[in-house]
Amino acid sequence: MNKIIIHPSYFVDVISLIYMHSATSLGLDIKDSYVKQTYRNRAYIAAANGKLALNIPVIHQKKGSSVPYDSVEIDHSQNWATTHLKSIKSAYYSSPFFEYYQDELEDLFLDIPLLLIQWNMKTLHFILEHLQLIKEIKILSTFQHDPLAERLIDAKKPPVIKIEPYLQVFQEKHGFTQPLSGLDLLFNLGPAAGAYLKSHHPRL
């Protein structure tokens, strides 16, 4: 049985979804240390002016100390959720399938949990449910040191694989943009997103 391990991220990216689609089961590693400049607190979307980063502010701990990912709190003193939702709407209101998911997306943003990991789990389930990517999911109790999981969560390095282009809202203006959040795939391809993910065969 092919199993993939990932660190839950903010609206999981398309490349991670490709790997998840190829696996039969999914392990969620939440016992790692929080690392800056990763997809743990950021997602990328294709906006009118190009690739846009959506960053979730977190309450930072002491410098030099290792902070467990599952203890990191979101900084609710900043109005980031309203800004992110507006940015997503602005970027995708003209996409082919945004209207089908808009109400549930807005409902999702009505209830932001205290912890970053809790919010990322909510956004992950939102993506998996609407892509009909139902997997056997297990939350892991210990840190796994999985090289692929650590590579997929890293927002600084180049993408692990090259993916096939699909139609995007601002493609004529900016060309095909990647790596992006799974929201981009969902809003642009809708029900066809599953077939797109299946067309890739990454090594697990």
C-alpha positions as CSV (number, residue, x, y, z in Angstrom):
1,M,0.0,0.0,0.0
2,N,1.4,3.4,-1.0
3,K,1.4,5.8,1.9
4,I,2.3,9.4,1.8
5,I,3.1,11.6,4.7
6,I,2.6,15.4,4.6
7,H,2.8,18.3,7.0
8,P,-0.7,20.0,6.9
9,S,-0.4,23.3,5.1
10,Y,-2.6,26.3,4.4
11,F,-4.9,25.3,1.5
12,V,-2.6,22.5,0.3
13,D,-0.7,23.2,-2.9
14,V,-1.3,21.4,-6.3
15,I,2.0,19.4,-6.2
16,S,1.2,17.9,-2.8
17,L,-2.3,17.0,-4.1
18,I,-0.7,15.2,-7.0
19,Y,1.3,13.1,-4.6
20,M,-1.7,12.5,-2.4
21,H,-3.8,11.4,-5.3
22,S,-1.2,8.8,-6.2
23,A,-1.2,7.3,-2.7
24,T,-3.8,5.0,-1.1
25,S,-3.4,6.4,2.4
26,L,-2.4,9.7,3.9
27,G,-0.4,10.3,7.1
28,L,-0.6,13.8,8.7
29,D,2.6,14.7,10.6
30,I,1.8,17.4,13.1
31,K,4.6,16.7,15.5
32,D,7.4,18.5,13.6
33,S,8.9,21.8,14.6
34,Y,7.4,25.0,13.1
35,V,9.6,26.5,10.4
36,K,9.3,29.9,8.8
37,Q,8.9,30.4,5.0
38,T,7.0,27.2,4.5
39,Y,3.5,26.4,3.3
40,R,2.5,25.9,7.0
41,N,1.3,29.5,7.1
42,R,1.2,30.6,3.5
43,A,-0.6,29.8,0.3
44,Y,-0.1,31.2,-3.2
45,I,-2.9,32.1,-5.6
46,A,-2.9,33.6,-9.2
47,A,-4.2,37.1,-8.9
48,A,-4.7,39.9,-11.5
49,N,-1.2,41.3,-10.9
50,G,0.5,37.9,-10.8
51,K,1.3,35.3,-8.1
52,L,0.1,36.4,-4.7
53,A,1.2,35.1,-1.3
54,L,-1.4,34.8,1.4
55,N,0.5,34.8,4.7
56,I,-1.1,33.9,8.1
57,P,0.4,35.9,11.0
58,V,1.4,33.7,13.9
59,I,2.4,34.5,17.5
60,H,6.1,34.0,17.6
61,Q,7.9,32.3,20.4
62,K,11.4,33.1,21.8
63,K,14.2,33.2,19.2
64,G,16.4,30.2,19.2
65,S,13.8,27.8,20.6
66,S,12.2,25.0,18.7
67,V,8.5,25.4,18.6
68,P,6.2,22.4,18.0
69,Y,4.0,23.0,15.0
70,D,0.9,21.8,16.8
71,S,1.3,24.5,19.4
72,V,1.7,27.6,17.1
73,E,-1.1,30.1,17.6
74,I,-2.6,32.3,14.9
75,D,-2.2,36.1,15.6
76,H,-5.9,37.1,15.7
77,S,-5.0,40.7,16.4
78,Q,-4.5,41.2,12.7
79,N,-7.5,41.2,10.2
80,W,-5.8,38.7,7.9
81,A,-8.8,36.4,7.3
82,T,-10.9,39.1,5.8
83,T,-8.0,40.2,3.6
84,H,-7.3,36.6,2.4
85,L,-11.0,36.0,1.6
86,K,-11.2,39.2,-0.3
87,S,-8.1,38.4,-2.2
88,I,-9.3,34.9,-3.1
89,K,-12.7,36.3,-4.3
90,S,-11.0,39.0,-6.4
91,A,-8.6,36.5,-8.0
92,Y,-11.2,33.8,-8.8
93,Y,-14.6,35.4,-9.1
94,S,-14.4,35.0,-12.9
95,S,-13.1,31.5,-12.9
96,P,-15.3,28.8,-14.3
97,F,-16.2,27.1,-11.0
98,F,-15.8,29.6,-8.2
99,E,-19.5,30.3,-7.8
100,Y,-20.1,26.6,-7.0
101,Y,-17.8,26.7,-4.0
102,Q,-18.1,30.4,-2.9
103,D,-20.7,29.9,-0.1
104,E,-18.8,27.1,1.6
105,L,-15.6,29.0,1.3
106,E,-17.2,32.0,3.0
107,D,-18.6,29.7,5.7
108,L,-15.1,28.3,6.3
109,F,-13.7,31.7,7.0
110,L,-16.4,32.5,9.6
111,D,-14.7,30.2,12.2
112,I,-10.9,30.5,12.5
113,P,-9.5,28.3,15.3
114,L,-6.9,29.4,17.8
115,L,-4.1,27.1,16.5
116,L,-2.5,27.2,13.0
117,I,-2.6,23.4,12.8
118,Q,-6.4,23.4,13.4
119,W,-7.0,25.9,10.6
120,N,-4.7,24.0,8.2
121,M,-6.6,20.8,8.9
122,K,-9.9,22.6,8.1
123,T,-8.5,24.0,4.8
124,L,-7.1,20.6,3.9
125,H,-10.4,18.8,4.4
126,F,-12.1,21.6,2.4
127,I,-9.8,20.9,-0.6
128,L,-10.0,17.1,-0.3
129,E,-13.8,17.1,0.0
130,H,-14.4,19.3,-3.0
131,L,-11.8,17.5,-5.1
132,Q,-13.5,14.2,-4.0
133,L,-10.0,13.1,-3.0
134,I,-11.1,10.8,-0.1
135,K,-8.3,8.9,1.4
136,E,-7.6,6.8,4.5
137,I,-6.3,9.6,6.8
138,K,-4.3,9.1,9.9
139,I,-2.9,11.7,12.3
140,L,0.6,10.5,13.3
141,S,1.6,10.7,16.9
142,T,5.4,11.1,16.4
143,F,7.6,13.1,14.1
144,Q,8.5,11.0,11.1
145,H,11.5,12.7,9.5
146,D,10.0,12.1,6.1
147,P,12.2,13.6,3.3
148,L,9.4,14.1,0.8
149,A,7.1,15.6,3.4
150,E,9.8,18.1,4.4
151,R,10.5,18.9,0.8
152,L,6.8,19.4,-0.1
153,I,6.2,21.8,2.8
154,D,9.2,24.0,1.8
155,A,8.1,27.2,0.0
156,K,11.6,28.4,-0.7
157,K,13.0,25.6,-2.9
158,P,11.9,24.9,-6.6
159,P,9.0,22.5,-7.1
160,V,9.6,18.8,-6.6
161,I,8.1,18.0,-10.0
162,K,7.1,19.8,-13.2
163,I,3.4,19.7,-13.7
164,E,1.3,19.9,-16.8
165,P,-0.4,23.3,-17.5
166,Y,-4.1,23.7,-17.0
167,L,-6.3,26.7,-17.9
168,Q,-6.0,29.6,-15.4
169,V,-7.9,32.8,-15.1
170,F,-5.0,35.2,-15.9
171,Q,-2.9,32.8,-18.0
172,E,-3.0,35.1,-21.1
173,K,-1.5,37.9,-19.0
174,H,1.0,36.0,-16.9
175,G,1.5,32.6,-18.5
176,F,0.9,29.4,-16.5
177,T,1.7,30.1,-12.9
178,Q,2.9,27.5,-10.4
179,P,3.3,26.4,-7.6
180,L,-0.1,27.4,-6.4
181,S,-2.7,26.4,-3.8
182,G,-5.2,23.7,-4.6
183,L,-7.8,26.4,-4.6
184,D,-6.5,27.4,-8.0
185,L,-7.0,23.9,-9.4
186,L,-10.5,23.6,-7.8
187,F,-11.8,27.0,-9.1
188,N,-10.4,26.6,-12.6
189,L,-11.1,22.9,-13.3
190,G,-13.9,22.0,-10.9
191,P,-14.9,18.3,-11.3
192,A,-12.2,17.8,-13.9
193,A,-9.5,18.4,-11.3
194,G,-9.5,14.7,-10.3
195,A,-8.6,13.6,-13.8
196,Y,-5.9,16.2,-14.0
197,L,-4.3,14.9,-10.7
198,K,-4.6,11.4,-12.0
199,S,-2.7,12.2,-15.2
200,H,0.5,12.7,-13.1
201,H,2.6,9.7,-11.8
202,P,5.1,11.0,-9.3
203,R,7.3,8.6,-7.4
204,L,6.3,7.9,-3.9
